[in-house]
């Protein structure tokens, strides 16, 4: 058996496994399943691959969210809107579709979980890739006085600048999109300011908090992960839910290797940072999260606190058990970064087995 034949048989096996599960969950008839499997086998034998119907694609994308072991927000997996963009080849058209994703997912602040699916790799062709980690993210610049902006974006910012992009040099410059399609050179295009909903951070009890100039964007759209459904690897499938406050208040703005804002928060609170025994970090990170929740609520932007998110995950656990599906999860990621022991998740153990369909770091899975 040569490599091509082996690859086709492996793809056929994965396709049959997925379509059998998918059609059972969609309550298709045995005849529908039988006919579809026969068509898939024939297509793989003829072309070396196969194409999902929209119904298969949509349900597979939702299952990929449901199977995401690191995600605490999976209760809402079945509500995700799936946008089929597989027909797009030109980077300019892919760019327009990404802008539509931003606008529709943002929805004026009432965020809609959304996933856009672009052309996957084929046996003889290369699909679409988005180089950005997230569709919307802030730049990071290395300067003589230290990093300005997001340290996590320094390398990608350098790549964008080598391609001709120039930001304003602030702490919160929105990076452009870098899109690859097939074998064409990557295309760099800016995101219009009016599409990016941002939330300036203030605090209900500390008026001086607003003077820190902290802000964050409304919609986290992950864009550098592969989505694998039935053996097909979608190399561009950007997706979003809404933020849990601690992602911003306890990580993005608080981590020492990110914006490292806790010392400034402690200062405005009048806390001494001379000794760790004062627990200034703990007190500052709580107030940072108070500010995030307060500001997003005031701006009318969807967000969840970590206690509510944990309660929602518990409901997800119960629903999966009722459906007879195995529950998987990665404990290290499911526990929130603030007061984890106050949630039921901290006191549980989870099976970290990876189920398919799912999302993977580029090239993994």
N, C-alpha and C positions, 0 to 999 in steps of 0.2 A: 504494500500500500504506500503510495507516494504522499508527500506532505500536503498537496492540494486536496487529495481525496480524504485524508485524515481530517483536515480542517473542515471540509464540507460535512463529514459525518458528525464531528463535534458540534458544529453550528446547528445541524439538524436536531441533534439530541437536546441542545439547550432550547431551541425553538419549540420543540414538542413539549418539553417540561413546562415552559412558560405558558404556552397557549392552552394547555390542558388546565392549568390553575386558573388562568384568566377567564376562560369560557365557563368554568365551573362557578366562579364568583359572579359572573355576569348572567348566570342561569341560562346559558345556551343549551340547545338540545344536543343529543349524542350525534345526530346526523350533521348538524352544523359543525361540531368539533371534527368529526371524521372527514368531512369535505375540506375543511380549512387545513387540516394536517396534510392531506393529500396534495393540496395546492402548494403548500409551503415546501414539501419535499421536492415537488416538480420544479419549483422556482430555484431552489438551492442547487439542484442537479444541473440546471440549465445555465445559471449565472454565477454560482458560488456564494450567493447571498439571497436575502428575501426582504420584502418591504412590509412593515406593519400597516394594518389598516388604522384609520384614525382611532377607532374604538379600542384596538389593542394598544396603541401608543398612549392614549389618554389613561387607560386603566393601569398600564405598566408604569407610567410616571407617578401616578398616585400611590401605587404599591411601593415604588422606590422611596417615596417619602415615609410611608408606613413602616418600611424596613430599615430606616436610618437610625442606627443604634445610638448615635450621639445626640439625637434631637429630642428635646423635652416636649415639643409642641405638636406631637403626632396625632393628637385627638382629632385634628381638623384635616386629616389627610384626604378625605373624600371630597372636600370642598374646593380643592385646588383647580384653578382654571388653566387648561393646557392649550397653548397656541401652537398650531402646526406650521412651522416655517421651513419644512424640508425642501420645498420647491425653490428656495432662494439660492442663487449662485453668486451674484454680484455683491461685493462687500458693501457697496452703497445701499443696496436693498436690505442687507442684513442689518446695517446701521439703522435704517429707518424702522425696521422691526424692533430693534432694541429700544429705540426712543418710544415706540408705541407701548412696549412692555413697561417702561418706566411710568408713562402717563397713566396707563390703565391700572397698574398695580398700586400706584400712589393713590389714585381715586380721591384726590382732595384731602387725603389724610386718613380716610377710612380704608385702610390697606386691604387689598385682595390678594391672597396667596396665588401666585401665578408662575407658570413655567413655559418658556419658549423652547421649542425643539427645532434644531437646524440639521442640515444634511450630515449623516454619519460617514465615517470612512467606508469605502467599498473595497472589494478584492483588488481592483486596479485603479482606484482613485482615492484622493484625500478629501475629507469632509471639511467642516467649518471648525475654527477654533477662535476663542476670544482670549486674549492674553491677560486681560485684567483679572485680578483675584475676585473683585466685586465690580459690577457694572458702575456703581457709584462708589468712589473712594477718594480720600484726600492724598495729595502729593506729600513727599518728604524730601527735603533739600539738605544736603551736607554743606554747612558754612563754617567759617573760621571760629565762630562763637558757638558751634554746636548744630544739632539738627533742628531745622524749622519744619513744622508739620508732623506728619506721621512717620516715625522711624521704620515702620513695617513696609512703607512704600518707596524707600530710598532707591533700591535697585531698579524697580519698574519705572520710577520717575526719571532716572538716568537714561533708560532705554527710550522713553518718550522724548526726552530732550535731544538725544542723538538723532531722532527722527524729525526734529525740527520744532517740537512743541516748546512753548515757553509759558510758564505760569506766572502769577503775580508775585510769588514768593511769600505768601502768607501761610499761616498755620492751617488754613482750611481751603486750599485750592482744589477744586474737583478735577481729577485726572481725565484725560481724553480716553476714548475707546480705541483699542488696537485690535483689528479684526483680520483674520486670515481665512481665505477660502481657496480650497484646492492648492495648486502650486503657485498661486499668485503671491506677489510681495505683500506683506501686511500693510493695511491701510489705517492711518491714524485720523480720527475725526473727533471734534469736541462735542461735549454734551451741552445743549443750550441751557443757560442759567435758569430759565423759567420752568424747566422740567424738573429741576432738583429742589424738592421740598426739604428745607433745613429748619432745625429747631434751635434757636438761641436758648441757652440754659440760664435760668434764674432759680432762686430759692425762696420759698414762702416765708422763712424766718430770718434769712441773712440777706438783706438788700445788696450788700457788697458783692455777693456771689456773681451777679450779672456783670460786674466790672472785670471779671476774669476773662471775658470774651470767649467762653467755651460754647461750642455748638456741635450738633451732629446731624446727619441726614436721616430722613424718615424711613427709607426702605432699604433693607440689606438684600441685595440680589447677588447671590453667589454665582460666579461665572467661569470658574476654572476647574470644575469637576466633570468627570465623565459619568454619563448615566448608561447603565447596561441593562437592556431588556431583552430577554430571550436570545442572548448571544450577540445582539447588535449593540455596538458601542457608539453612543451619541457623544461626540467630543465637544459639542456646544449645546448645553441645555440649561441656560441660566434660570434660576428659580429663587423665589422669595416667599417668606412669611412676613411676620412683623417682629420687631425687637422685643426681647425680654430686657428689662431695664438694666440688669446687672451686666449684660454684654457691653453696654456703653459705660455705665457708672463704676463698675468694678474691674473692667478689663481695658477697653479701648482708651479711656481717659485716665485710668488709674495705674495700669501696669508701668513699672519703671522702664521697660523697653518700648513703651508706646508714648502717650502724652504726659505721663508722670505728673498729674496735676494734684495729687493728694497733699504734698507739702504746702502748696498755695491755698488749698481749701482749709488745711489746719491753721494756717496763719490768720486767715480772715475770721476763723472761729475763735482765735485767741488761745490756741492750744500750743503747749510747748513741745517741740520736736527734739529736745535734747536727750530724752530717754525713751526707750521703747516701753517702759513700764507705765507710761501715761496712756498707753493704747491710743495714741493720736491717730495712727493709721486706721484703726477700726472705727473710731468715731468719725473720721473724715470720710471714709468710704460709705458709711451709712448715709451721711448727709449728702454726699455726691449722688447717691441713688434716689434720695428724696427729691433732689433738684431735677434729676432726669424725669422721674415720674410726674412731678408737678408741671414741668415745662411741656412735656408731650401732651398731657391732658389738657393744659391750657391752650395749646396749639391745635387741639382736635385731631391728634395723630394717634393711631392705634398703637398700643403697647401693653405689655403684661408684666406684673411684678412676679418675683420668683416663687412666692407662696401660692399665688393663684395658678401659676404654670405647673407647679408640683401637684396641686389638686386636680388640674386638668389631665396631667399624665396618669394619675391614679385612676381617673375615669377611663382613660384609654386602656390601661391595663385590664380593667374590668370588662370593657367591651370586647377586647381581643380574646379574653378567656371565654366569654359567652359565645363568640364565633368559633371557638375551638382552634384558634390559631396560636402557635407558640409565640411567646413574648421574648424579644431580644433587646438588649440594651448594653451600653458601655457606661458603667457606673461612674467612672472618672469624669465623664463629660456630662452626665445627667444631673449630678449634684450641682446646685448653684454655687457660685463663688462667694456668696455672702450668706452666712448663717446656715450652712448646709444641714447641720444636725437638727434644725427645726423643721425639716421636711421629712416625709416618710421615705423618700428615695434613699437618704443617707443610711437608713437602717435596713435596707433591702439588699439583696444580691441579684444580679442579672446575668443571663446567658448572653455572651457577646458573639455568638455564632452569626456570621454574615449570611443573610438571605438575599436572594435575587427576586426581582429587580432591585437595584440599589445605586447609590452614588459613590464614586470612588475618586481618589486623587488621580490626576491625569496619568494614564498609562498603567494604573494598578487595577486589581480586580480580575 
